[in-house]
Amino acid sequence: MLRIFSQLCRNVMAVHPTAVIEAGARIGEEVEIGPFCYVAATVEIGRGTQLAPHVTLLGYTRLGENCKVHSGAVIGDLPQDVAYQGGISYVHIGDRCTLREGVTIHRGTQPETVTHVGHDCLLMAHSHLGHNVYVGNHVTIANNTLIAGYAQVGDRAFISGNCLVHQFTRIGRLAMLSGGTAIQKDVPPFCMTRSLSTNTIMGLNVVGLRRAGFSAQDRQLLKKALDILYRSQLTTSQALQHLREQFVHPLIQEFCDFISASQRGICHFVRRGNADDRA
């Protein structure tokens, strides 16, 4: 039975009288729910989260604390996957996330699986996360970007507008996808793709590394690793072996481990057009 909240619940700061909330929904303290929102019975909303008008929360969606969900977002709807045969699956969104207008996030395909968004993420207008996508912490996904099922996005990655991410593709920590990038292969950590291209790396994400507090020495070390991987005459396996033998450093370990684990292969290298390679 649906329960239309015409009066305030004791633990809710403000619920608009036109909002429809199914009995059983778990709503934290100081939550704000705007006009014409719909919240399913199996939804959980953390303390201090705000829903703008016309937000729809479906399925087994769990929103963390102090999130902001803007108008027209639909979270937790059924996966767009012919393999979906019903059953309970989830969308889990961490604390302090902002989901802008028209964001869509679908729940997992197989029973008891999760589409996951970490803490402190920003999903800009009309971006889409398919079923079983995993997004780490402090990730930014810009307008109109489409991320297909089972893709993985590492912490502090930045995905620019109008990017296309193929299913099962991985994006490493602190990687950046430039505007209009399409990828079907993995993007190693700390790297930046070339805009309006497919499966191409153009260098390090230098600005992102600086903002994340990486020292000049660390950036130079990663540049050396990138040069050995992409600009030497070594094969990928030979380059990884060389890096592991020559550089005992956690950043190099992370870089090599990510590439070694790739099932789809990694993006290829294209030199910057009008920029230098300074780290």
Secondary structure, 3 states (H helix, E strand, C coil): CEEECCCCCCCCCEECCCCEEECCCEECCCCEECCCCEECCCCEECCCCEECCCCEECCEEEECCCCEECCCCEEEECCCCCCCCCCCCEEEECCCCEECCCCEEECCCCCCCEEEECCCCEECCCCEECCCCEECCCCEECCCCEECCCCEECCCCEECCCCEECCCCEECCCCEECCCCEECCEECCCEEECCCCECEEEEECHHHHHHCCCCHHHHHHHHHHHHHHHCCCCCHHHHHHHHHHHCCCHHHHHHHHHHHCCCCCECEECCCCCCCCCC
